[in-house]
Amino acid sequence: MVGRPEDADLTVVRVHAPYESREGFLERHFHAGSLDFPATELARLRALCATVPTAVGVFLDRAAILTELAAAATTLIADFGADDDLFLDAVFGMHPTAGTLPFDLPSSMTAVEDAREDVPFDTREPLFRCGHPSPRS
C-alpha cells in the first residue's frame, strides 16, 4: 500500500457503469440515461492510467461507453458482480477468466443514439460485440 499512485507498481480501480439518477417509481430502481462516464470521472481515470499501470474493472449492470478507458487502462475487466477477492485473482492471473459479453458495448453515445431501438445488435461499430470472449478464456 502506498500513499500516492505514482509510487505504486499497479493501481486497481473498480467503477460502476454510468447512469443518470431519475425520478419516478421504476426509474429509481433501474439505471438509465447516458452510457458515457461523466467528463470529470473519465478525466480522473485517464490521469490515473497515465500515471501508473492501471487495471480498471467496470461493473456492467448495463452497457457502458468504455472506448477511452480501453485505450488508457493496462487491463480492462467487465465485471458482473464478482467479489473483491475473485476480482483481484483475475487481475493478477491467479485464475483464468472465462466468459462472453451478454450485450454489445458501443463505441460512442452517438452510435447508441443512431441505432434503431427495435433492432437487436444495430449499434454501428461497437467497441466489443455481444459474445466477445474474454482474452484468457
MARMAR-311835 format. One line per field, with one value per residue: residue in one letter; x, y, z of N, C-alpha, C in turn. Coordinates in Angstrom, 1 decimal. Atoms other than C-alpha are relative to their C-alpha. Example, Ala and Ser with C-alpha at 12.3 -4.5 7.8 and 13.67 -1.06 7.14 Angstrom:
! MARMAR-311835
resn: [A,S]
n.c1: [0.9,-0.9]
n.c2: [-1.2,-1.1]
n.c3: [0.0,0.0]
ca.c1: [12.3,13.7]
ca.c2: [-4.5,-1.1]
ca.c3: [7.8,7.1]
c.c1: [0.9,-0.8]
c.c2: [1.2,1.1]
c.c3: [0.0,0.8]
! end
This chain:
! MARMAR-311835
resn: [M,V,G,R,P,E,D,A,D,L,T,V,V,R,V,H,A,P,Y,E,S,R,E,G,F,L,E,R,H,F,H,A,G,S,L,D,F,P,A,T,E,L,A,R,L,R,A,L,C,A,T,V,P,T,A,V,G,V,F,L,D,R,A,A,I,L,T,E,L,A,A,A,A,T,T,L,I,A,D,F,G,A,D,D,D,L,F,L,D,A,V,F,G,M,H,P,T,A,G,T,L,P,F,D,L,P,S,S,M,T,A,V,E,D,A,R,E,D,V,P,F,D,T,R,E,P,L,F,R,C,G,H,P,S,P,R,S]
n.c1: [0.9,-0.8,0.8,0.2,0.1,-1.3,-0.9,0.5,-0.3,1.2,1.2,1.2,1.2,1.3,1.1,1.2,0.4,0.6,1.5,0.5,1.1,1.3,1.2,1.1,0.0,-0.8,-1.3,-0.8,-0.5,-0.7,-0.9,0.4,-0.7,-1.2,-0.9,-1.3,-0.5,-0.2,-1.3,-1.0,-0.4,-0.8,-1.3,-0.7,-0.5,-1.0,-1.2,-0.6,-0.6,-1.2,-1.0,-0.4,0.8,1.3,1.0,1.4,1.2,1.3,1.2,0.9,1.4,0.6,-1.1,-0.7,-0.9,-1.3,-1.0,-1.2,-0.6,-0.7,-1.3,-0.9,-0.3,-0.9,0.9,1.4,0.8,1.4,0.4,1.4,0.3,-0.9,-0.5,-1.3,-1.1,0.1,-0.4,-1.5,-0.6,0.0,-0.9,-1.3,-0.1,0.0,1.0,0.3,1.3,0.7,1.3,0.3,0.8,1.4,0.6,-1.0,-0.5,-0.1,-1.3,0.3,1.4,0.6,0.4,1.2,1.1,0.3,0.5,1.5,0.3,0.7,-0.8,-1.2,-1.4,0.0,-1.0,-1.1,-1.4,-0.2,-1.4,0.0,1.3,0.6,-0.6,-1.5,-0.6,-1.1,-1.3,-0.7,0.9]
n.c2: [-1.2,-1.2,-1.2,-0.7,0.9,0.0,0.9,1.3,0.8,0.2,-0.5,0.8,-0.8,0.6,-1.0,0.5,-0.6,-1.3,-0.2,-1.2,0.2,-0.6,0.1,1.0,1.3,1.0,-0.6,0.0,1.4,0.4,-1.0,-0.4,-1.2,0.1,1.0,-0.7,-0.4,-1.5,-0.5,-0.1,1.3,0.5,-0.8,0.5,1.4,-0.2,-0.5,1.1,1.0,-0.6,-0.1,1.3,1.1,0.0,0.9,-0.6,0.9,-0.7,0.8,-0.3,0.3,-0.4,-0.4,-1.3,-0.4,0.3,-0.2,-0.7,0.8,1.1,-0.5,-0.5,1.0,1.1,1.1,-0.4,1.2,-0.1,0.6,0.2,0.1,0.9,-0.4,-0.7,1.0,0.7,-1.0,-0.1,1.2,-0.2,-1.1,0.5,1.2,1.2,0.9,-0.5,-0.6,0.7,-0.6,-0.7,-1.1,0.3,-1.1,-0.9,-1.2,-1.0,-0.9,-1.4,-0.2,-0.3,1.3,0.5,-0.8,0.3,1.3,0.2,0.6,1.3,0.9,0.3,-0.1,-0.9,-1.1,-0.1,0.1,0.0,0.2,1.5,0.5,1.0,1.3,-0.2,0.8,-0.6,0.3,1.2,1.2]
n.c3: [0.0,0.1,-0.2,1.2,1.1,0.7,-0.8,0.1,1.1,0.7,-0.6,0.3,-0.2,0.3,0.2,0.6,1.2,-0.2,0.2,-0.5,-0.9,0.5,-0.9,0.4,-0.8,0.6,0.3,-1.1,-0.2,1.2,0.6,1.4,0.5,0.8,-0.2,-0.1,-1.3,-0.1,0.4,-1.1,-0.3,1.1,-0.1,-1.2,0.3,1.0,-0.7,-0.8,1.0,0.6,-1.1,-0.4,0.7,-0.7,0.3,-0.2,0.1,0.1,-0.3,1.1,-0.2,1.3,0.9,-0.3,1.0,-0.6,1.1,-0.5,-1.0,0.7,0.6,-1.0,-1.0,0.3,0.0,-0.1,-0.3,-0.1,-1.3,-0.1,-1.4,-0.7,-1.3,0.2,0.0,1.3,1.0,-0.1,0.6,1.5,0.3,-0.1,0.8,-0.8,0.5,1.3,0.2,1.1,0.1,1.2,-0.3,0.2,0.8,0.6,-0.7,1.1,0.1,-0.3,-0.2,1.3,0.6,-0.7,0.4,1.5,0.1,-0.1,-1.3,0.1,0.7,-0.9,0.5,1.0,-0.3,1.0,-0.5,-1.4,-0.5,-0.1,0.5,-0.8,0.2,0.0,-1.1,-0.8,0.6,-0.6,0.0]
ca.c1: [0.0,1.4,0.2,0.5,-0.5,2.9,4.6,2.6,3.5,-0.1,-3.4,-6.7,-9.9,-13.5,-16.3,-19.9,-21.3,-22.5,-26.2,-28.3,-30.5,-34.1,-37.4,-40.3,-41.1,-39.5,-36.6,-35.4,-34.8,-33.3,-30.3,-31.0,-29.7,-26.4,-23.9,-21.0,-18.9,-19.1,-16.3,-14.7,-14.7,-13.3,-10.5,-9.7,-9.4,-7.4,-5.0,-4.5,-3.9,-1.3,0.5,0.7,-0.3,-4.0,-6.4,-10.0,-13.0,-16.4,-19.5,-21.7,-25.2,-25.9,-23.8,-21.3,-19.1,-15.6,-13.7,-11.4,-10.9,-10.0,-7.3,-5.9,-6.1,-3.4,-6.2,-10.0,-12.3,-16.0,-17.4,-20.8,-20.7,-17.6,-16.4,-13.3,-11.0,-12.2,-11.7,-8.1,-7.4,-8.5,-6.4,-3.3,-3.9,-4.3,-7.3,-8.1,-11.0,-13.7,-16.9,-18.5,-20.2,-24.0,-24.6,-22.8,-20.5,-21.0,-18.0,-19.9,-23.1,-23.7,-23.7,-26.3,-28.5,-28.2,-29.2,-32.8,-34.4,-36.4,-33.5,-31.0,-27.3,-27.9,-25.1,-22.6,-19.0,-19.3,-16.1,-16.9,-19.7,-22.1,-20.5,-16.9,-14.8,-12.5,-8.9,-7.9,-10.8]
ca.c2: [0.0,3.4,7.0,8.2,6.5,7.4,5.3,2.2,-0.6,-1.1,0.6,-1.4,0.6,-0.7,1.5,1.1,1.6,5.2,6.2,9.2,9.3,9.9,10.4,8.0,4.7,2.4,4.8,4.8,1.0,0.8,2.6,4.6,7.6,8.2,5.4,7.9,8.4,12.0,14.1,14.6,10.9,10.0,12.7,11.3,7.7,8.8,10.7,7.8,5.4,7.9,7.9,4.2,0.9,0.6,-2.3,-1.0,-3.1,-1.9,-3.3,-3.7,-3.9,-2.2,-1.3,1.5,3.5,2.2,3.4,5.8,3.5,0.6,2.8,4.1,1.2,-1.5,-4.0,-3.6,-6.1,-6.4,-7.2,-8.6,-8.6,-10.6,-10.5,-8.3,-11.4,-13.1,-9.9,-9.5,-13.1,-12.3,-9.1,-11.0,-14.0,-16.5,-18.0,-17.8,-15.6,-17.1,-15.6,-13.8,-10.4,-10.7,-7.4,-5.0,-2.4,0.6,2.8,6.1,7.5,8.8,5.2,4.3,7.2,6.3,2.7,1.5,0.7,-2.3,-4.0,-6.0,-5.5,-2.5,-0.4,0.7,-0.4,-1.4,-1.4,-5.1,-7.1,-9.3,-12.7,-11.2,-13.7,-12.8,-12.8,-15.6,-18.0]
ca.c3: [0.0,-0.9,-0.3,-3.8,-7.1,-8.7,-6.0,-6.9,-9.2,-10.2,-9.4,-9.3,-9.7,-9.7,-11.1,-12.0,-15.4,-15.7,-15.3,-14.6,-11.5,-12.4,-10.6,-10.7,-9.1,-11.7,-12.6,-9.1,-9.3,-12.8,-14.2,-17.3,-19.3,-20.9,-21.2,-21.1,-18.0,-16.7,-18.0,-14.6,-13.8,-17.2,-16.8,-13.3,-14.6,-17.7,-15.4,-13.1,-16.1,-17.4,-14.0,-13.2,-14.9,-14.0,-14.0,-14.4,-13.6,-14.7,-13.1,-16.1,-14.8,-18.2,-21.2,-21.0,-23.3,-22.5,-25.6,-23.8,-20.8,-23.1,-24.7,-21.4,-19.0,-18.8,-18.1,-18.6,-17.0,-17.5,-14.0,-13.4,-9.6,-8.6,-5.1,-4.5,-3.8,-7.0,-9.0,-7.7,-8.6,-12.2,-12.2,-11.1,-13.3,-10.4,-12.0,-15.7,-16.7,-18.9,-20.3,-23.1,-23.2,-22.9,-24.9,-27.2,-25.7,-28.0,-29.1,-28.6,-27.4,-30.9,-32.1,-29.5,-30.4,-34.2,-33.5,-34.1,-30.8,-32.1,-33.9,-31.8,-32.3,-34.5,-32.9,-35.6,-34.9,-31.3,-29.2,-28.3,-29.9,-27.9,-27.4,-27.4,-25.4,-22.6,-23.7,-21.3,-22.0]
c.c1: [0.9,-0.9,-0.3,0.0,1.4,1.0,-0.4,0.6,-1.2,-1.1,-1.2,-1.2,-1.3,-1.0,-1.3,-0.3,-0.8,-1.6,-0.4,-1.2,-1.2,-1.1,-1.0,0.2,1.0,1.4,0.9,0.7,0.8,0.9,-0.3,0.8,1.3,0.9,1.5,0.3,0.0,1.4,1.1,0.5,0.9,1.4,0.8,0.6,1.1,1.3,0.7,0.7,1.3,1.1,0.6,-0.8,-1.3,-0.9,-1.4,-1.0,-1.2,-1.1,-1.0,-1.4,-0.8,1.2,0.6,1.0,1.4,1.2,1.3,0.7,0.8,1.4,1.0,0.4,1.0,-0.9,-1.4,-0.8,-1.4,-0.4,-1.5,-0.4,1.0,0.5,1.4,1.2,0.0,0.5,1.5,0.7,0.0,1.0,1.5,0.3,0.1,-1.0,-0.4,-1.4,-0.7,-1.4,-0.1,-1.0,-1.5,-0.7,1.2,0.5,0.3,1.3,-0.3,-1.5,-0.7,-0.4,-1.2,-1.2,-0.4,-0.6,-1.5,-0.3,-0.6,0.8,1.2,1.3,0.1,1.0,1.1,1.3,0.1,1.5,0.2,-1.4,-0.5,0.6,1.6,0.6,1.0,1.3,0.7,-1.0,0.6]
c.c2: [1.2,1.2,0.7,-1.0,-0.1,-0.9,-1.5,-0.7,-0.2,0.6,-0.9,0.9,-0.7,1.2,-0.6,0.6,1.3,0.0,1.4,-0.3,0.7,-0.2,-1.0,-1.3,-1.0,0.6,0.0,-1.4,-0.5,1.1,0.3,1.3,-0.3,-1.1,0.5,0.3,1.5,0.4,0.0,-1.4,-0.6,0.7,-0.6,-1.4,0.1,0.5,-1.1,-1.1,0.6,0.0,-1.4,-1.1,-0.2,-1.1,0.6,-1.1,0.8,-0.9,0.3,-0.6,0.5,0.3,1.3,0.3,-0.1,0.3,0.6,-0.8,-1.1,0.5,0.4,-1.0,-1.1,-1.3,0.5,-1.3,0.3,-0.8,-0.1,-0.3,-0.9,0.6,0.6,-1.0,-0.7,1.0,0.2,-1.2,0.1,1.0,-0.6,-1.3,-1.3,-1.0,0.6,0.5,-0.8,0.7,0.7,1.2,-0.3,1.1,0.7,1.1,1.0,0.8,1.4,0.1,0.4,-1.3,-0.6,0.8,-0.2,-1.4,0.0,-0.7,-1.4,-1.0,-0.4,0.1,0.9,1.2,-0.1,-0.1,0.0,-0.2,-1.5,-0.4,-1.0,-1.3,0.1,-0.8,0.7,-0.5,-1.3,-1.2,-1.2]
c.c3: [0.0,0.1,-1.2,-1.2,-0.7,0.7,-0.2,-1.2,-0.9,0.8,-0.5,0.4,-0.5,-0.1,-0.4,-1.3,0.3,-0.2,0.5,1.0,-0.5,1.0,-0.5,0.6,-0.7,-0.3,1.2,0.2,-1.2,-0.5,-1.4,-0.3,-0.7,0.4,0.2,1.5,0.1,-0.3,1.1,0.5,-1.0,0.1,1.2,-0.3,-1.1,0.7,0.8,-0.9,-0.6,1.0,0.3,-0.8,0.9,-0.6,0.4,-0.1,0.0,0.3,-1.0,0.3,-1.2,-0.8,0.4,-1.2,0.6,-0.9,0.6,1.2,-0.6,-0.5,1.1,1.0,-0.4,-0.2,0.2,0.2,0.1,1.2,0.1,1.5,0.8,1.3,-0.1,-0.1,-1.4,-1.1,0.0,-0.5,-1.5,-0.4,0.0,-0.6,0.9,-0.4,-1.4,-0.1,-1.2,-0.1,-1.3,0.4,-0.3,-0.9,-0.7,0.9,-1.1,0.1,0.4,0.3,-1.3,-0.7,0.6,-0.5,-1.5,-0.2,0.0,1.3,-0.1,-0.8,0.8,-0.8,-1.2,0.2,-1.0,0.7,1.5,0.4,0.2,-0.3,1.1,-0.3,-0.1,1.2,0.8,-0.6,0.6,0.1,-0.5]
! end
